[in-house]
């Protein structure tokens, strides 16, 4: 407070001994973060800051284990095989970024950020871990059946993700779940290469074409189950199965009474969006019995909501469903499968909390054990044969395998200018009488050490000057001076906002739509410089012209993120983790920003422990324009003719042909900000790169690029 008194009174009285002006840097206390060891000087901070400090600060071990860690170089690394990963198998994310973004002339792929890094080894480990958890629970409890899961393709419909899941899951009969006609076509095609016993579970609202596809899938020897979401669907199933002479396998989705609170529980309960009530289920049973098709009813499905927070709630819902399952057996149905749906949650913030919408209080083992125990208890009590346990755990399978990497390109913050005693005197003399009264009151409050009163009069002074500026009584220089003065007051009191805005080369609406839509939080962390102490706090602002295009909430109930200063000429990369489910499918083209570039990275025994096995450049400006029904070729022709009309050969040395070539290149570039190392490599091979597992530094031409080239485009 003495410093504040000096700040506001310097124009009328000499500063007391030991006081300093507000512009004196000695008043500024170092920024500190919770959980960070204290440091007194920049030298101490630098020398004593360890990668382990960053790991604790960003809670990486809490939400990232066993797949992500900070390595000794201060970079984030991937452990592709989870806890079984050997030290030499760890993959440095910064090396992936360098490999992908470096120009081809330097041995890179020349792709532009933002970038999605897909890690199939992590995907394989997630599948195996889920299967192992159920296998252990079944064996330890003496359960007399087996677990046979399915992946709901809505979580991430990418071709290579789905194909990998079918391939990796084939040894334990892992199948797919579809909820629409395109998804069932996708699932049918992929499962032709999978285990013949794998389930194809057909959920969602259905018409005749959907049901016909499901029946055809059964004709093709795919283990297909048509799950009734509405009672009326049964009539269509029966009619079409008779017409096609295909005996269906039918399931019913039950609306349970069990429900969990929060956003993800809104689709469960008696008034949920999907499923049949007990009354409707009974009518389905009676109708099937009358038609001699009760043996077709073999599966019971339910879903009490995503992100089930506790095993207690899970067990309650599973036990209720098991009771319905046993009743269906009693009524004569040839029941085989209890499909417990989704709900296996992800601990996005590492808190292991049972009361948070972004965390869960259990792991895979606890989840599987709770399910097996609940089903076994009910079935044993009712003397019913144990069913095959099926789950639709999409979020838990694919979330970890995908990392979104993007660059912070600049920062912005307001630093109040230093104000000398003479400058302060001129400032005061330029105030109106009412504003001077506010200043005198502020000065008196500062001397008395009354912080709240100081802020009151500073705000009042500022508002008076704003009103006078609107009335044209003062100029912009005076308005800027009062802004600076009030910021000095806030800083001296210690209530100024030190948070900076980091501008990132990203669209929140395209790449993190759940943050904008439902407030879903994901871990966001710098992927390098983690051996250095972060010196500022910041929020992230994207490229879109939209006030919602920002990330200002982070895990741990934080409104800002510890970040490093941007270094001149250096790159600063951030990663968003655990976003492998839903984000890619939900992202749009707001402001015509398309999806990021994508690379598929597998662990290898090469010098850098990884191989880029597939790379695809993000959509070009022309691509996203086509999405909105524009015709880039015609647009270019219009601009080309305009250039020929208005740009002469000697006009600033820019010939119309050269301008047309530049415009063509712009159509082919990605919409995101381009770094100096980026080039139009996507044009040369149709946007695809294929890298040999043994020699990932060489990119093979796909052979499709020439046919797709515009004749005027020069790479």
Secondary structure, 3 states (H helix, E strand, C coil): CHHHHHHHHCCCCCCCCCCCCCCCHHHCCCCCCCCCCCCCCHHHHHHHCCHHHHHHHCCHHHHHCCCEEECCCCCEEECCCHHHCCHHHCEEHHHHHHHHHCCHHHCCCCCCCCEEEECHHHHHHHHHHHHHHHHHHHHHHCCCCCECCEEEHHHCCCHHHHHHHHHHHHHHCCEEEECCHHHHHHHHHHHCCCCCCCEEEECCCCCHHHHHHHHHHHHCCCEEEEEECCCCHHHHHHHHHHHHCCCCCEEEEECCCCCCCCHHHCCCCCCCCCCECHHHHHHHHHHHHHCCCHHHEEEEECCCCCCCCCHHHHHHHHHHHHHHHHHHHHCCCCCCEEECCCCCCCCCCCCCCCCCCCCCCCCHHHHHHHHHHHHHHHHHHHCCCCCEEECCCHHHHHHHHEEEEEEEEEEECCCCCCCCHHHHHHHHHCCCHHHHHHHHHHHHHHHHCCHHHHHHHHHHHHHHHHHHHHCCCCCHHHHHHHHHHHHHHHHHHCCCCCCEEEEECCCHHHHCHHHHHHCCCCCEEECCCCCCCCCEEEEEECCCCCCCCEECCECCCECCEEECCCCCCCCCEEEECCCCCCHHHHCCCHHHCCCCEEEEEEECCCCCCEEEEEEECCCEHHHHHHHCCCCHHHHHHHHHHHHHHHCCCCCCCCCHHHHHHHHHHHHHCECCCCCCCCCCHHHHCCCEEEECCCCCCCEECCCCCHHHCCCCCCC
